[in-house]
């Protein structure tokens, strides 16, 4: 038993048997879009605090694509040669995930890999579901009520077809959870709009329609989509515990994929 304990202690020790300090885990950099809404930065920082509590041994940093500080290039410059995993706080694929973030990392000469966006994933649906319940969605409803209910999943929108594909997948997962139709809609760059999606559900006899906010933090798009809700609108995803778990999952998934590739 003492031999086993000694070997385990050696693995956990930050110092190797040769006396050299073991390298720590790669940094986790949350990559937020940035917003002119002052509530967005506070929301992202609260989410970052939750991630730190889940993985206290992992250095956690923040960088923005635009509008807010610190900007991602500045965060990467401060990290220097420290390895990092960049976790986009974005809910689908698209230009930012596939072009902007990798190009910023390359320009900074960073030792970084870009993780997958947060959606689609069951933990994202957990958060959407929880926010709808907070807004007044009933987990139990009569069959007659369910037959007249529906949800519009409001997302930012992108011209990238992969983004729409991911949002449709999230809508499908949420519909399976709720047992009612969920129609994806977009604030910009894609169709349909929230108003159009509401009309399509109404034409199908669904007049009890909620808007599920598929936005990480408060901002102009989230506010506009919520104002178009004919019934209730959920709050942005924010610093929900499931979001923090999803970020950690994307970080660890990226490390695991990298390790398999190297092997």
URHU-V967105 format. One record per backbone hydrogen bond with DSSP energy under -1.0 kcal/mol. NH is the residue of the N-H (numbers start at 0). CO is the residue of the C=O. If there is no record, write none. Layout:
NH;CO / NH;CO
This chain:
4;0 / 5;1 / 6;2 / 7;3 / 8;4 / 9;5 / 10;6 / 11;7 / 12;8 / 15;19 / 18;15 / 21;13 / 26;82 / 27;58 / 28;84 / 29;60 / 30;86 / 31;62 / 39;36 / 42;38 / 43;39 / 44;40 / 45;41 / 46;42 / 47;43 / 48;44 / 49;45 / 50;46 / 51;47 / 52;48 / 53;49 / 54;50 / 57;54 / 60;27 / 62;29 / 63;69 / 64;31 / 65;32 / 67;65 / 71;63 / 74;70 / 75;71 / 76;72 / 77;73 / 78;74 / 79;75 / 81;78 / 83;110 / 84;26 / 85;112 / 86;28 / 88;30 / 89;87 / 97;93 / 98;94 / 99;94 / 100;95 / 102;98 / 103;99 / 104;100 / 105;101 / 106;102 / 107;103 / 108;105 / 109;104 / 111;109 / 112;83 / 114;85 / 117;89 / 124;120 / 125;121 / 126;122 / 127;123 / 128;124 / 129;125 / 130;126 / 131;127 / 132;128 / 133;129 / 134;130 / 135;132 / 136;131 / 145;141 / 146;142 / 148;145 / 149;207 / 150;180 / 151;209 / 152;182 / 153;211 / 154;184 / 163;159 / 164;160 / 165;161 / 166;162 / 167;163 / 168;164 / 169;165 / 170;166 / 171;167 / 172;168 / 173;169 / 174;170 / 175;171 / 176;172 / 177;173 / 178;174 / 182;150 / 184;152 / 185;191 / 186;154 / 187;155 / 196;192 / 197;193 / 198;194 / 199;195 / 200;196 / 201;197 / 202;198 / 204;201 / 205;200 / 207;147 / 209;149 / 210;231 / 211;151 / 213;153 / 222;218 / 223;219 / 224;220 / 225;221 / 226;222 / 228;225 / 233;210 / 236;214 / 237;215 / 243;239 / 244;240 / 245;241 / 246;242 / 247;243 / 248;244 / 249;245 / 250;246 / 251;247 / 252;248 / 253;249 / 254;250 / 255;251 / 256;252 / 257;253 / 258;254 / 259;255 / 260;256 / 261;257 / 262;258
